[in-house]
Amino acid sequence: EMRILYKPETIFITRQDNLYIFEILDDELKDDNLIISDIIQSFILPHTKKVFFIVPTEHNRNHVKKLCLILADNLREMGVYKLPTTYVYDISRKMAKNKKLLMKILGKYAKEDGW
């Protein structure tokens, strides 16, 4: 049996066996096809409830959000309605290296988005 090998940075598995995927996009940002591939792979992984894409800039954030919306719309047009909730956050490498700052940023996003 052939399987698609998808390895995001982190996968959290809840007690209900739901998946929360964290995907850091860095080198992929140079090629939309690579971003699209990561988005689709995260969407089709069984039991995925939430996907968090981390990008370095607000510009990247807006671009990846747009790609997520386009792909979700296209999949819905093809009859795929059960898609994970997608979040895109801009967190630079510098911010990510400061654990205290990172926790503050993630806490802010969690509160804003209700996760």
C-alpha positions in Angstrom: 0.0 0.0 0.0 1.4 3.4 -1.0 1.1 6.2 1.5 1.8 9.9 1.3 4.6 10.8 3.7 3.8 14.1 5.5 6.0 15.3 8.3 5.0 18.7 9.7 7.1 20.3 12.5 4.8 19.2 15.2 1.5 17.2 15.6 -0.4 17.3 18.9 -2.9 14.5 19.4 -5.9 15.3 21.7 -7.6 12.8 23.9 -10.3 12.5 21.3 -7.6 11.5 18.7 -7.9 14.9 16.9 -4.8 16.3 15.3 -3.5 19.8 15.7 -0.7 20.4 13.2 2.0 23.0 13.4 3.8 23.7 10.1 6.6 26.2 9.8 6.9 27.6 6.3 10.3 29.1 5.5 12.1 27.7 2.4 8.6 26.8 1.0 7.8 30.5 0.8 9.9 30.8 -2.3 7.6 28.6 -4.3 3.8 28.6 -4.1 3.7 25.0 -5.2 5.5 23.9 -2.1 3.1 26.0 0.1 0.1 24.5 -1.7 1.6 21.0 -1.2 1.9 21.5 2.6 -1.6 23.0 2.8 -3.2 20.1 0.9 -1.2 17.5 2.9 -2.3 19.0 6.1 -6.0 19.2 4.9 -6.1 15.5 3.9 -4.4 14.0 7.0 -7.1 12.0 8.8 -8.4 13.4 12.1 -6.9 16.9 11.5 -9.0 19.5 13.3 -6.6 22.5 13.3 -3.6 23.5 11.3 -1.3 26.3 12.3 1.0 27.7 9.7 3.9 29.8 11.0 5.5 32.3 8.7 8.1 35.0 9.3 6.3 38.2 8.0 2.9 39.7 7.8 3.3 39.7 4.0 3.8 36.0 4.1 0.9 35.6 6.4 -1.5 37.3 4.1 -0.2 35.3 1.1 -0.5 31.9 2.8 -4.0 32.8 4.2 -5.1 33.6 0.6 -3.8 30.3 -0.6 -5.5 28.4 2.2 -8.8 30.1 1.3 -8.5 29.4 -2.4 -7.7 25.7 -1.7 -10.5 25.4 0.8 -13.0 26.9 -1.7 -11.8 24.7 -4.5 -12.1 21.6 -2.3 -15.6 22.6 -1.2 -16.6 23.0 -4.9 -15.5 19.4 -5.4 -17.7 18.2 -2.5 -15.1 18.2 0.3 -16.7 19.9 3.3 -14.9 18.5 6.3 -11.8 20.6 6.4 -9.7 21.6 9.4 -9.7 25.1 10.8 -6.6 26.9 9.5 -4.6 29.6 11.3 -1.7 31.5 9.8 0.6 33.5 12.2 3.6 35.6 11.5 6.4 34.8 14.0 9.9 35.7 13.0 12.9 33.4 13.9 14.1 36.1 16.3 10.8 36.2 18.2 10.7 32.4 18.2 14.1 32.2 19.9 12.8 34.2 22.9 10.7 31.6 24.7 9.0 34.2 26.9 8.1 36.4 24.0 6.9 33.3 22.0 4.6 32.2 24.8 3.2 35.7 25.0 2.6 35.9 21.2 1.0 32.4 21.1 -1.1 33.2 24.1 -2.4 36.4 22.3 -3.2 34.4 19.2 -4.9 31.6 21.3 -7.1 34.2 23.0 -7.9 36.1 19.8 -8.8 32.9 17.9 -10.3 30.9 20.8 -8.1 27.9 20.8 
